[in-house]
């Protein structure tokens, strides 16, 4: 559900720093009751000449986007708390290297989200099994192999 995508040039972050960022990011969502397997972190390393910041390459900068499917911030306080948490994770790694970091948070509608072709469960009990097993588990109509029929209306959309 959450996807963080970091854009950097090669060797901006060490493997240890990437591991640390990925673990801390995952921890945020696990604390919120989201199974770890749903948290995705990508590090895209763009060769010199393919990433510019301020008109310069190689830039001393990192851009990352945070995509949230299915959830939105319930309040302004929650949004600001989350932003503070982001900064507390990246600042110790990026600030000592004098790296400028910039990010956006995108919230997407739940209706567009699928895991293994299933609409993830909304109820706490359904998500609990996903959390405990740390993998998507068939539930409800998916137990009987029912396929999500949302693509049926696609033909109408494409016309």
N, C-alpha and C positions, 0 to 999 in steps of 0.2 A: 504494500500500500504506500508507504513512504519510499520515495526514491530520491536520493541525493546524487547529483552528478557534478563532479569537480572538473574544471577545465584548467589545465596547467601546461607548462612546458616540461620536458623530461628532467628528472632529477631535482625538481623543486621540493618534492617530499620523498623522504626515505620510506622503505618498506615498513619500518617500525612505526613511523608517523602515520602512514596510511592505516596500518592495523589499529593503532590507537584511536584514530578518528572514527573508523568503522565501528569499533566496539563501543565507544562513547555514544555515538549516534544511535546504535541499536539499543543501548541501555535506556535512552530517553523513552523510546516507544514501548519497550518491555514494561517499564514502570507505569505506562499508561494502559497496560493490559493488551498490548498488541503482540502477537507471536513474533519471535525473532526472525523466523523464516520470511516474514512479509517485509522486512526492512532491507532495502537494496541500496548499496553505496558503490558508485562507479568513479574511477579516476581516469579521465581521458587525458592522455599526454599528447599534446600537439607539438610536432617538431617546430623548430625555429623557422619562422617565416609563415607559420599557419596560426599563430596566436599573437594578437597585438593588444596592447592596452596603452592608452595615451599616445597612440601612433608609434609605439616602440615594440620591437621584438628582439631578443627575448624580454618580456616584461617581468617586472618583479611584482607579479600579481596573480591572484587566483580568483576565478569566478565560479560560483556554484549555484545550481538551482535546486530547490527542494520542492518536489511534487507530492502533494497529498491527495490521494483518492479516497473518497468516502467520508472524510471527516473535515469539519471546519472548526475554527476556533469558536468556542461557546461564548466568549466575551473578549472585550478589549484587554482586560487584565490577563487572561490566558494567553492571548497573542503576544503581549509584551513579555510575559514570563518565559514563553517559548523562545523568543528572540534573545533574551538574556542568556538562556541556556545554550543557544547556538554559539553566542560570543564566548561563553565560558569554556566551550569545547575547542574552538578554533584559535582563540587568542593565544593560549600558551604555546602552541606550535608555530603559528604564523607571525606573531608580533616579534619574537626574538630574531627572526630572519628578516625583519623589516619588509614583509610581504603585505601588499595591499590586498584585502579581501572584500569581495562584493558578492551579494547573493540576492535572490528573489525567492519568495515562497508562493507557490501556485496551489490553489485548492480546486480540485476537479469534482464534478458530480459523481456520486456513488453509483448511479445507474450505468456508468460506463466502465465500471471496474469488474474484472473477472479473474479468478485464479483457477487454473486447470479447467477452464470453461464454465466454472460455477460462479454464481453470485455469492460472495462470502456471506456467512450468517450474520445477522444483525443482533440477534439475541445473545445475551451473556452466556447461556448454556451452550449454544452452538459454537460460539467462538472459544469457549473454554477447552473443548476437545482439540481444536486447532492449536491452542496455546500449549496444552499439556504434551501433545504429540509433536509439536513444532513442525507440522506439515498440514497441507489441506486434506480434510477428511470429508468424504461424501456424507451428505445429510439430507433429510427431507426427501423431496422429489428426486434428488440425485442418487439416492440409495437404490432406486429402481432403474437407473440408467437414463432417466429423463434428461433430454438435452435442452439447454436454454434456448427458447424459441425467439429470442430477441432479434435474430438475423432474418426472420421471416419478413419483417417490415422493411428490411434493407432494399429489397427490390422496388418498393414504392418510393423510397428515398432516392434511389439512383435514377428513377425515370424522370 
